[in-house]
Structure formats: C-alpha cells, structure tokens
Amino acid sequence: MTQSGDSRLLSFVIPVKDEQATLELLVAGILDNVRNMNGNFEAEIIFIDDGSIDQSWEIMNKLAASNDNIFAIRFRKNFGKALALEAGFRQTRGEIIFTMDADLQDDPNEIPKFIEAVDQGVDLVSGWKKRRNDPVSKRLPSWIFNKVTSFTTSIPLHDFNCGYKCYRREVIDSIHLYGDMHRYIPVLACDLGYRAGEIEVMHHPRRHGKSKFGFERYTRGLIDLLTVLATTRWMSKPGHLFGGIGLVSGLSGGGILVYLTILWFLGMRPIGNRPLFFLGILLCILSVQMMALGIISEFFIKTSHTNDVDILIREKSSNIINRSKMQKDKQ
C-alpha cells in the first residue's frame, strides 16, 4: 500500500480470537470514519488471527482479497494478545497506529478524538472506559488492577487494560512485547521518555461471542507488573537493586548480632540456641549474596549493553540531521 500525496496513513492492528460475527462491521466502521474525517487520511487494517476456531480466518481472508488496504496474519495457535500485537506492529506502515479489540465494544467513531489528542502533542493515547458495559465480576478486578498499576508506576491513567489505544510510529518502533506485556505499553513507553495521554471512550456492551479473558489474567498481570517495575527502574542499574537489598539485609543481620553480643556480655547466655541468632546469620549471608549478585549484574550490563540510544532521542537539531544525510550519501 502506498500513501498518496500528503495523506496521513493510519494503521489499525486488531487481534482476533473467534470474532466471526463482528469483523465485517468493524471494517466498515473504521473505513467510514477515516473516510469522513477532516483532513487527508488513509487507513490500513491488519488482523491477527490468534488461534480462532470459528470462521474468523476465512472472513479475514475474504476482506483482504476485496480491499488492498486490509491484511491478515494467522498464528499457528493461540499465543496471546501481546504477541498478536507485536506481529501486527511489525507489519504497519502508518505514522499513527491504533489498537482495537475486534468485538465491537470499541467504537470506531472515537478515532478522530484520538487523532486530535496526538496532534496536541502526546505520543500515545489510551482509552478510558469510564462507563464500562461489563459485569461487575470484570469491572471490580479491573478497577483494583488499574489502581495498583497507576500507584506503583506513578502514571496517572485510569484504564491500563483498555485495548483501544493510539500511538505515534516511533513509540511502536521503540518497544517489543512478550508475555502479557500489552497492558503495560504506556509504562514501557513512559520509561523511554514518551508522553502519555488519556481520553474517555464509549464502551458498548458485547453483543456477539464471549469474553476470552478470565480472572486469571489479573493474577498474571500483577506478576507482569513486578517484571515491568524491575525492568523499567533497575534494568540499567541492577547493582542498585541487589545492592540495596543486600545493604538492608546486612544492616538488619548485623544489628541483630550486635544486640545478641551485648546480651552475651551482660551475662544473658546462651545466645547460640536463640532463633534470633540464626536469623541474624541468615540475613548477613543474604547480604553478601545480594551484594555479589549486584556486582556480577553490573559486570554483565557493562560488557553486553546493546541498547540503541536513538530511541531515547525526541528530536535533533537541523545541522545534525544534515550531517547524517551527508554521511549516508558518502557511503
């Protein structure tokens, strides 16, 4: 697909798992809204079939055959939403990339609001299903999950779970997803210095099919939250993490042993059979292990650090850009 003139290409990445009844309606809604937007916009739609067992793949193929702007990818089995999004992201060519669910609970009429927010200067826009049309068994765990995530990451978003999001191209090029990390794209992006925004979106009740997510996704999500916190805060300085744990452990263990030593000199013996004695020794051993692990981690980071610092740069001065062009021309 090629962009014509000065048109802006919008890419829509849509994971699909058994949503045969909604795909054609979703495509019609997206294309109609993009066509009627103010400005010169084009759209490409990329479906990822994440192990569907209904007729979803056949419908995707039919849609792709009838429209050059629609593409379909099929996984060998269900690998999860994060990998589905990752596969779709690597196929996109638009300057702005949307993610949506395929069940029609996300409203294509909201697309202009996302574009407006991006044009106002944010790098990613997350939808907020303020009035969510789901049973309380889904709303309550989601509310708790979002509160915990917002508090621990210090990112003031209300709905990390919302699949309706919009990104600038450079955000998607800077991150890679695995596991269930799709919930934490705003966290990963903000850690790289990108700016996140949020808009309230309409959330329709599900009319076709059934939800593919159960309560276990929140337990997995909280475990992934620990991973995200560790990688975003300590990836480049693991010595601070392990060294801090070791320092606290060593001070605690040392304090316990000093206390027991004082008791020994005061004649309050024996101390060797007290549980507190063994706790002090264990904490001291843990301190040495954590300190050593921190030092080894720092050695590893220094010898194998391969992060591309270009993803950290928001913009460059014109002379640097011109110099880079000249260097490429010489090559």
FITI-837958 format. One line per field, with one value per residue (C-alpha): residue in one letter; chain; x, y, z. Coordinates in nm, 3 decimals. Layout:
<kolmars>
residu: c(a;...)
chaine: c(A;...)
X: c(X;...)
Y: c(Y;...)
Z: c(Z;...)
</kolmars>
This chain:
<kolmars>
residu: c(m;t;q;s;g;d;s;r;l;l;s;f;v;i;p;v;k;d;e;q;a;t;l;e;l;l;v;a;g;i;l;d;n;v;r;n;m;n;g;n;f;e;a;e;i;i;f;i;d;d;g;s;i;d;q;s;w;e;i;m;n;k;l;a;a;s;n;d;n;i;f;a;i;r;f;r;k;n;f;g;k;a;l;a;l;e;a;g;f;r;q;t;r;g;e;i;i;f;t;m;d;a;d;l;q;d;d;p;n;e;i;p;k;f;i;e;a;v;d;q;g;v;d;l;v;s;g;w;k;k;r;r;n;d;p;v;s;k;r;l;p;s;w;i;f;n;k;v;t;s;f;t;t;s;i;p;l;h;d;f;n;c;g;y;k;c;y;r;r;e;v;i;d;s;i;h;l;y;g;d;m;h;r;y;i;p;v;l;a;c;d;l;g;y;r;a;g;e;i;e;v;m;h;h;p;r;r;h;g;k;s;k;f;g;f;e;r;y;t;r;g;l;i;d;l;l;t;v;l;a;t;t;r;w;m;s;k;p;g;h;l;f;g;g;i;g;l;v;s;g;l;s;g;g;g;i;l;v;y;l;t;i;l;w;f;l;g;m;r;p;i;g;n;r;p;l;f;f;l;g;i;l;l;c;i;l;s;v;q;m;m;a;l;g;i;i;s;e;f;f;i;k;t;s;h;t;n;d;v;d;i;l;i;r;e;k;s;s;n;i;i;n;r;s;k;m;q;k;d;k;q)
chaine: c(A;A;A;A;A;A;A;A;A;A;A;A;A;A;A;A;A;A;A;A;A;A;A;A;A;A;A;A;A;A;A;A;A;A;A;A;A;A;A;A;A;A;A;A;A;A;A;A;A;A;A;A;A;A;A;A;A;A;A;A;A;A;A;A;A;A;A;A;A;A;A;A;A;A;A;A;A;A;A;A;A;A;A;A;A;A;A;A;A;A;A;A;A;A;A;A;A;A;A;A;A;A;A;A;A;A;A;A;A;A;A;A;A;A;A;A;A;A;A;A;A;A;A;A;A;A;A;A;A;A;A;A;A;A;A;A;A;A;A;A;A;A;A;A;A;A;A;A;A;A;A;A;A;A;A;A;A;A;A;A;A;A;A;A;A;A;A;A;A;A;A;A;A;A;A;A;A;A;A;A;A;A;A;A;A;A;A;A;A;A;A;A;A;A;A;A;A;A;A;A;A;A;A;A;A;A;A;A;A;A;A;A;A;A;A;A;A;A;A;A;A;A;A;A;A;A;A;A;A;A;A;A;A;A;A;A;A;A;A;A;A;A;A;A;A;A;A;A;A;A;A;A;A;A;A;A;A;A;A;A;A;A;A;A;A;A;A;A;A;A;A;A;A;A;A;A;A;A;A;A;A;A;A;A;A;A;A;A;A;A;A;A;A;A;A;A;A;A;A;A;A;A;A;A;A;A;A;A;A;A;A;A;A;A;A;A;A;A;A;A;A;A;A;A;A;A;A;A;A;A;A)
X: c(0.000;0.129;0.036;-0.092;0.019;0.032;-0.213;-0.155;-0.162;-0.336;-0.264;-0.517;-0.382;-0.663;-0.604;-0.885;-0.994;-1.328;-1.499;-1.652;-1.976;-1.810;-1.524;-1.711;-1.900;-1.575;-1.401;-1.695;-1.696;-1.322;-1.313;-1.623;-1.484;-1.141;-1.300;-1.520;-1.253;-1.136;-0.802;-0.643;-0.627;-0.585;-0.621;-0.469;-0.617;-0.408;-0.589;-0.403;-0.589;-0.473;-0.588;-0.953;-1.158;-1.460;-1.477;-1.280;-0.981;-1.197;-1.370;-1.037;-0.911;-1.224;-1.188;-0.820;-0.898;-1.159;-0.952;-0.580;-0.573;-0.666;-0.415;-0.446;-0.194;-0.268;-0.088;-0.037;-0.217;-0.327;-0.013;-0.183;-0.265;0.084;0.245;-0.051;0.001;0.376;0.322;0.079;0.303;0.589;0.363;0.239;0.349;0.136;0.262;-0.011;-0.102;-0.426;-0.502;-0.861;-1.049;-1.247;-1.568;-1.725;-1.714;-1.464;-1.638;-1.471;-1.647;-1.383;-1.098;-1.098;-1.067;-0.750;-0.601;-0.683;-0.506;-0.196;-0.188;-0.192;0.148;0.120;0.296;0.039;-0.328;-0.501;-0.876;-1.062;-1.380;-1.526;-1.873;-1.787;-2.056;-1.928;-2.044;-1.916;-1.707;-1.489;-1.518;-1.410;-1.086;-1.003;-1.055;-0.824;-0.565;-0.566;-0.539;-0.243;-0.068;-0.119;0.006;0.316;0.421;0.321;0.147;-0.194;-0.401;-0.738;-0.755;-0.434;-0.644;-0.826;-0.725;-0.830;-0.508;-0.325;0.050;0.296;0.512;0.828;0.664;0.588;0.937;1.090;0.924;0.882;0.609;0.605;0.406;0.116;0.307;0.047;-0.120;0.198;0.279;0.219;0.461;0.728;0.681;0.691;1.011;1.168;1.051;0.738;0.433;0.108;-0.245;-0.592;-0.938;-1.274;-1.421;-1.756;-1.771;-2.052;-2.196;-2.080;-2.347;-2.161;-1.943;-1.800;-1.502;-1.173;-1.030;-1.095;-0.991;-0.653;-0.542;-0.532;-0.308;-0.076;-0.097;0.017;0.311;0.399;0.375;0.666;0.863;0.784;0.882;1.210;1.298;1.199;1.357;1.655;1.749;2.038;2.145;2.087;2.364;2.141;1.855;2.051;2.294;2.006;1.850;2.190;2.253;1.920;1.971;2.327;2.233;1.943;2.151;2.442;2.213;2.068;2.412;2.533;2.224;2.287;2.656;2.559;2.328;2.615;2.843;2.562;2.554;2.223;2.353;2.336;2.258;2.357;2.025;1.805;1.605;1.709;2.073;2.007;1.802;2.093;2.335;2.097;2.048;2.422;2.470;2.187;2.355;2.681;2.495;2.291;2.596;2.784;2.487;2.465;2.833;2.809;2.499;2.684;2.972;2.722;2.549;2.880;3.002;2.677;2.486;2.343;2.054;2.006;2.019;1.846;1.512;1.569;1.602;1.290;1.434;1.763;1.891;1.887;2.269;2.288;2.019;2.201;2.532;2.372;2.235;2.578;2.738;2.482;2.539;2.914;2.855)
Y: c(0.000;0.347;0.683;0.935;1.297;1.441;1.193;1.055;0.680;0.530;0.168;-0.039;-0.350;-0.581;-0.918;-1.164;-1.473;-1.619;-1.297;-1.402;-1.206;-0.865;-0.839;-0.704;-0.450;-0.337;-0.286;-0.086;0.133;0.204;0.283;0.503;0.708;0.753;0.849;1.113;1.270;1.625;1.610;1.370;1.028;0.674;0.354;0.010;-0.265;-0.556;-0.852;-1.114;-1.442;-1.564;-1.926;-1.882;-2.199;-2.038;-1.880;-1.568;-1.654;-1.716;-1.382;-1.202;-1.357;-1.250;-0.894;-0.884;-1.015;-0.744;-0.450;-0.383;-0.189;-0.491;-0.756;-1.078;-1.278;-1.617;-1.771;-2.145;-2.148;-1.909;-1.725;-1.439;-1.076;-0.936;-1.147;-1.082;-0.708;-0.747;-0.934;-0.669;-0.379;-0.514;-0.506;-0.149;0.142;0.422;0.727;0.671;0.324;0.219;-0.095;-0.209;-0.515;-0.700;-0.747;-0.407;-0.289;-0.027;0.239;0.347;0.684;0.769;0.767;1.146;1.211;1.002;1.185;1.520;1.418;1.305;1.628;1.819;1.674;1.341;1.033;0.773;0.800;0.542;0.495;0.515;0.307;0.527;0.380;0.017;-0.218;-0.536;-0.738;-0.640;-0.960;-0.797;-0.433;-0.477;-0.674;-0.436;-0.134;-0.280;-0.372;-0.022;0.147;-0.070;-0.017;0.359;0.389;0.174;0.320;0.683;0.705;0.875;0.657;0.518;0.218;0.034;-0.265;-0.077;-0.221;0.094;0.295;0.514;0.560;0.759;0.543;0.594;0.457;0.125;0.109;0.152;-0.133;-0.507;-0.712;-1.060;-1.249;-1.027;-0.700;-0.537;-0.393;-0.207;-0.039;0.305;0.215;0.094;0.400;0.649;0.488;0.588;0.947;0.938;1.135;0.953;1.092;0.955;1.019;0.886;0.645;0.485;0.119;-0.082;-0.399;-0.720;-0.844;-1.130;-1.409;-1.415;-1.270;-1.458;-1.336;-1.467;-1.370;-1.537;-1.258;-1.020;-1.251;-1.282;-0.908;-0.836;-1.073;-0.895;-0.565;-0.675;-0.756;-0.417;-0.232;-0.423;-0.373;-0.008;0.104;-0.125;-0.271;-0.030;-0.032;-0.380;-0.317;-0.058;-0.308;-0.606;-0.387;-0.209;-0.538;-0.658;-0.340;-0.358;-0.728;-0.674;-0.387;-0.587;-0.900;-0.704;-0.518;-0.845;-0.994;-0.680;-0.690;-1.057;-0.984;-0.715;-0.965;-1.214;-0.961;-0.877;-1.242;-1.328;-1.657;-1.873;-1.693;-1.969;-2.151;-1.847;-1.821;-1.455;-1.568;-1.783;-1.505;-1.263;-1.506;-1.577;-1.205;-1.149;-1.437;-1.299;-0.958;-1.100;-1.293;-0.990;-0.765;-1.022;-1.066;-0.690;-0.663;-0.955;-0.797;-0.469;-0.653;-0.820;-0.491;-0.319;-0.594;-0.672;-0.343;-0.303;-0.059;0.171;0.520;0.662;0.551;0.787;1.098;1.306;1.534;1.660;1.996;2.054;2.055;1.705;1.583;1.735;1.586;1.241;1.278;1.377;1.077;0.845;1.000;0.942;0.578)
Z: c(0.000;-0.085;0.052;-0.196;-0.183;0.166;0.316;0.664;0.689;0.992;1.080;1.276;1.450;1.560;1.733;1.672;1.862;1.745;1.638;1.306;1.363;1.406;1.159;0.858;1.068;1.233;0.898;0.763;1.074;1.059;0.687;0.702;0.989;0.832;0.501;0.665;0.887;0.830;0.657;0.415;0.582;0.459;0.658;0.660;0.875;0.997;1.151;1.353;1.397;1.737;1.714;1.616;1.578;1.408;1.062;1.155;0.934;0.629;0.677;0.721;0.400;0.215;0.343;0.247;-0.101;-0.154;-0.027;-0.077;0.249;0.461;0.565;0.763;0.968;1.117;1.413;1.430;1.765;2.039;2.156;2.339;2.276;2.333;2.060;1.830;1.869;1.823;1.494;1.375;1.475;1.264;0.956;0.997;0.782;0.919;1.104;1.365;1.488;1.657;1.853;1.893;2.008;1.743;1.943;1.854;2.214;2.094;1.887;1.557;1.595;1.858;1.603;1.543;1.918;1.931;1.633;1.793;2.115;1.925;1.727;2.056;2.141;2.322;2.190;2.292;2.382;2.598;2.601;2.931;2.955;3.225;3.176;3.119;2.993;3.155;3.456;3.799;3.806;3.539;3.645;4.008;3.946;3.661;3.886;4.152;3.890;3.740;4.080;4.181;3.845;3.846;4.204;4.163;3.827;3.903;3.564;3.606;3.372;3.472;3.239;3.151;3.040;2.765;2.428;2.243;2.211;1.964;1.917;1.717;1.492;1.700;2.015;1.849;1.695;2.042;2.232;2.194;2.355;2.506;2.768;2.876;2.848;2.621;2.933;3.018;2.687;2.846;3.127;2.885;2.664;2.951;3.076;2.742;2.781;2.566;2.676;2.751;2.742;2.801;2.660;2.768;2.512;2.455;2.557;2.403;2.555;2.393;2.150;1.984;2.120;2.469;2.651;2.608;2.939;3.289;3.638;3.593;3.359;3.655;3.857;3.557;3.512;3.867;3.823;3.499;3.688;3.906;3.591;3.440;3.756;3.774;3.406;3.383;3.709;3.750;3.410;3.361;3.727;3.876;4.129;4.296;4.327;4.457;4.647;4.819;4.923;5.042;5.236;5.419;5.487;5.611;5.841;5.984;6.033;6.175;6.413;6.540;6.600;6.778;7.000;7.087;7.152;7.403;7.573;7.591;7.762;8.002;8.101;7.932;7.794;7.593;7.267;7.023;7.057;7.000;6.670;6.651;6.632;6.326;6.166;6.206;6.045;5.754;5.690;5.683;5.438;5.223;5.227;5.092;4.820;4.711;4.701;4.492;4.258;4.214;4.121;3.878;3.719;3.674;3.503;3.272;3.188;3.113;2.879;2.695;2.694;2.342;2.385;2.086;2.233;1.925;2.068;2.359;2.136;2.075;1.807;1.665;1.550;1.175;1.147;1.297;1.057;0.760;0.873;0.898;0.545;0.415;0.583;0.428;0.085;0.115;0.197)
</kolmars>
